[in-house]
Amino acid sequence: MNANANQQCAHPACRCSVPAGEAYCSEHCRKRVESPLSNNAADACQCGHPACNGSADKAGSR
């Protein structure tokens, strides 16, 4: 197992990579998923990272 391998952000629509041991690429994604007031965790990602441009279509199947 490669300890330096990046994983994908835990926000369902986010396409960002995160370092091993991290779950989210940003506070935005963490709050969208963990907030009890947010029922839209799967909506388009708005983390603002240029490599993301995430959408609710994470798997590429619409």
MDTraj code that builds the backbone (N, CA, C; nanometers):
import mdtraj as md
import numpy as np

residues = "MET ASN ALA ASN ALA ASN GLN GLN CYS ALA HIS PRO ALA CYS ARG CYS SER VAL PRO ALA GLY GLU ALA TYR CYS SER GLU HIS CYS ARG LYS ARG VAL GLU SER PRO LEU SER ASN ASN ALA ALA ASP ALA CYS GLN CYS GLY HIS PRO ALA CYS ASN GLY SER ALA ASP LYS ALA GLY SER ARG".split()
xyz = np.array([
    [0.0850, -0.1197, 0.0000],
    [0.0000, 0.0000, 0.0000],
    [0.0881, 0.1241, 0.0000],
    [0.0584, 0.2174, -0.0850],
    [0.1357, 0.3391, -0.0967],
    [0.0823, 0.4436, 0.0011],
    [0.1627, 0.4784, 0.0998],
    [0.1199, 0.5728, 0.2037],
    [0.1020, 0.7134, 0.1483],
    [0.1596, 0.7421, 0.0314],
    [0.1491, 0.8750, -0.0274],
    [0.0366, 0.8854, -0.1293],
    [-0.0378, 0.7795, -0.1475],
    [-0.1450, 0.7793, -0.2478],
    [-0.2547, 0.8768, -0.2076],
    [-0.3058, 0.9488, -0.3071],
    [-0.4162, 1.0406, -0.2824],
    [-0.5480, 0.9678, -0.2987],
    [-0.6447, 1.0122, -0.2231],
    [-0.7799, 0.9597, -0.2302],
    [-0.8686, 1.0694, -0.2851],
    [-0.9936, 1.0363, -0.3109],
    [-1.0884, 1.1358, -0.3589],
    [-1.1643, 1.1956, -0.2399],
    [-1.1990, 1.3210, -0.2518],
    [-1.2759, 1.3918, -0.1497],
    [-1.4042, 1.3159, -0.1182],
    [-1.4446, 1.3166, 0.0085],
    [-1.5627, 1.2421, 0.0526],
    [-1.6947, 1.3079, 0.0126],
    [-1.6918, 1.4314, -0.0355],
    [-1.8145, 1.4943, -0.0859],
    [-1.8545, 1.4182, -0.2119],
    [-1.9770, 1.3700, -0.2199],
    [-2.0185, 1.2846, -0.3319],
    [-1.9997, 1.3448, -0.4707],
    [-2.0056, 1.4761, -0.4833],
    [-1.9941, 1.5380, -0.6154],
    [-1.8563, 1.5961, -0.6428],
    [-1.7677, 1.5932, -0.5461],
    [-1.6359, 1.6548, -0.5610],
    [-1.5395, 1.5587, -0.6289],
    [-1.4570, 1.6132, -0.7167],
    [-1.3592, 1.5322, -0.7906],
    [-1.2162, 1.5593, -0.7449],
    [-1.1983, 1.6350, -0.6400],
    [-1.0644, 1.6687, -0.5923],
    [-0.9973, 1.5499, -0.5243],
    [-0.8651, 1.5477, -0.5331],
    [-0.7860, 1.4495, -0.4603],
    [-0.7523, 1.5080, -0.3241],
    [-0.7411, 1.4205, -0.2267],
    [-0.7003, 1.4631, -0.0930],
    [-0.5864, 1.3726, -0.0472],
    [-0.4972, 1.4240, 0.0372],
    [-0.3874, 1.3415, 0.0872],
    [-0.4402, 1.2251, 0.1707],
    [-0.3639, 1.1195, 0.1762],
    [-0.4011, 1.0044, 0.2589],
    [-0.4252, 1.0507, 0.4019],
    [-0.5301, 1.0025, 0.4612],
    [-0.5641, 1.0395, 0.5982],
    [-0.6615, 1.1554, 0.6068],
    [-0.6838, 1.2245, 0.4973],
    [-0.7792, 1.3344, 0.4929],
    [-0.9066, 1.2853, 0.4250],
    [-1.0206, 1.3447, 0.4623],
    [-1.1472, 1.3043, 0.4016],
    [-1.1970, 1.4065, 0.2996],
    [-1.1678, 1.5335, 0.3229],
    [-1.2233, 1.6405, 0.2396],
    [-1.1136, 1.7300, 0.1849],
    [-1.1398, 1.7900, 0.0692],
    [-1.0428, 1.8813, 0.0082],
    [-1.0510, 2.0204, 0.0689],
    [-1.1627, 2.0518, 0.1337],
    [-1.1832, 2.1864, 0.1858],
    [-1.2890, 2.1867, 0.2959],
    [-1.2944, 2.2964, 0.3677],
    [-1.3989, 2.3150, 0.4683],
    [-1.5368, 2.3161, 0.4036],
    [-1.5435, 2.3708, 0.2833],
    [-1.6717, 2.3754, 0.2119],
    [-1.7289, 2.2345, 0.1986],
    [-1.6477, 2.1417, 0.1501],
    [-1.6972, 2.0052, 0.1295],
    [-1.7312, 1.9382, 0.2626],
    [-1.6470, 1.9583, 0.3618],
    [-1.6741, 1.8982, 0.4932],
    [-1.8075, 1.9472, 0.5489],
    [-1.8291, 2.0764, 0.5412],
    [-1.9533, 2.1329, 0.5943],
    [-2.0754, 2.0855, 0.5162],
    [-2.0629, 2.0747, 0.3841],
    [-2.1764, 2.0293, 0.3012],
    [-2.2171, 1.8871, 0.3372],
    [-2.1218, 1.8033, 0.3701],
    [-2.1520, 1.6635, 0.4005],
    [-2.1923, 1.6451, 0.5461],
    [-2.1225, 1.7109, 0.6386],
    [-2.1420, 1.6860, 0.7807],
    [-2.2505, 1.7702, 0.8456],
    [-2.2941, 1.8771, 0.7821],
    [-2.3929, 1.9651, 0.8424],
    [-2.5298, 1.8980, 0.8516],
    [-2.5896, 1.8994, 0.9704],
    [-2.7243, 1.8429, 0.9828],
    [-2.8292, 1.9264, 0.9089],
    [-2.7945, 2.0489, 0.8715],
    [-2.8878, 2.1354, 0.8011],
    [-2.8794, 2.1189, 0.6500],
    [-2.7745, 2.0529, 0.6037],
    [-2.7563, 2.0363, 0.4599],
    [-2.8165, 1.9049, 0.4143],
    [-2.9160, 1.9139, 0.3290],
    [-2.9734, 1.7935, 0.2708],
    [-2.9325, 1.7821, 0.1242],
    [-2.8366, 1.8631, 0.0848],
    [-2.7953, 1.8671, -0.0550],
    [-2.6493, 1.8284, -0.0728],
    [-2.5992, 1.7329, 0.0057],
    [-2.4585, 1.6954, -0.0031],
    [-2.4222, 1.6424, -0.1408],
    [-2.5171, 1.5870, -0.2126],
    [-2.4878, 1.5303, -0.3445],
    [-2.5027, 1.6332, -0.4570],
    [-2.5433, 1.7548, -0.4250],
    [-2.5545, 1.8589, -0.5277],
    [-2.4163, 1.8922, -0.5825],
    [-2.4137, 1.9668, -0.6881],
    [-2.2882, 2.0058, -0.7516],
    [-2.1917, 2.0641, -0.6486],
    [-2.0677, 2.0247, -0.6633],
    [-1.9647, 2.0729, -0.5714],
    [-1.9306, 2.2181, -0.6045],
    [-1.9073, 2.2961, -0.5016],
    [-1.8701, 2.4363, -0.5196],
    [-1.7483, 2.4691, -0.4348],
    [-1.6533, 2.3742, -0.4292],
    [-1.5345, 2.3960, -0.3464],
    [-1.4447, 2.5049, -0.4041],
    [-1.4555, 2.5293, -0.5358],
    [-1.3790, 2.6362, -0.5982],
    [-1.2429, 2.5948, -0.6504],
    [-1.2030, 2.4709, -0.6329],
    [-1.0741, 2.4264, -0.6850],
    [-1.0827, 2.4095, -0.8365],
    [-0.9874, 2.4645, -0.9111],
    [-0.9939, 2.4608, -1.0575],
    [-0.9949, 2.3195, -1.1154],
    [-0.9321, 2.2255, -1.0506],
    [-0.9270, 2.0884, -1.1025],
    [-1.0572, 2.0130, -1.0771],
    [-1.1431, 2.0659, -0.9954],
    [-1.2644, 1.9946, -0.9573],
    [-1.3741, 2.0075, -1.0608],
    [-1.4352, 2.1249, -1.0657],
    [-1.5533, 2.1441, -1.1496],
    [-1.6517, 2.0307, -1.1280],
    [-1.6648, 1.9888, -1.0027],
    [-1.7496, 1.8759, -0.9677],
    [-1.8950, 1.8982, -0.9995],
    [-1.9659, 1.7911, -1.0101],
    [-2.1090, 1.7963, -1.0347],
    [-2.1719, 1.6775, -0.9667],
    [-2.3015, 1.6730, -0.9670],
    [-2.3721, 1.5602, -0.9082],
    [-2.3483, 1.4339, -0.9893],
    [-2.2842, 1.4472, -1.1032],
    [-2.2567, 1.3358, -1.1932],
    [-2.1141, 1.2854, -1.1729],
    [-2.0786, 1.2513, -1.0518],
    [-1.9434, 1.2119, -1.0177],
    [-1.8954, 1.0907, -1.0968],
    [-1.9800, 0.9940, -1.1147],
    [-1.9396, 0.8704, -1.1810],
    [-1.9399, 0.8837, -1.3330],
    [-1.9914, 0.9939, -1.3844],
    [-1.9924, 1.0158, -1.5274],
    [-2.1140, 0.9578, -1.5970],
    [-2.2145, 0.9167, -1.5216],
    [-2.3345, 0.8601, -1.5841],
    [-2.4555, 0.9438, -1.5492],
    [-2.5082, 1.0120, -1.6469],
    [-2.6263, 1.0960, -1.6250],
    [-2.7472, 1.0318, -1.6775],
])
top = md.Topology()
chain = top.add_chain()
for i, resn in enumerate(residues, 1):
    res = top.add_residue(resn, chain, resSeq=i)
    for name in ("N", "CA", "C"):
        top.add_atom(name, md.element.get_by_symbol(name[0]), res)
traj = md.Trajectory(xyz[None], top)
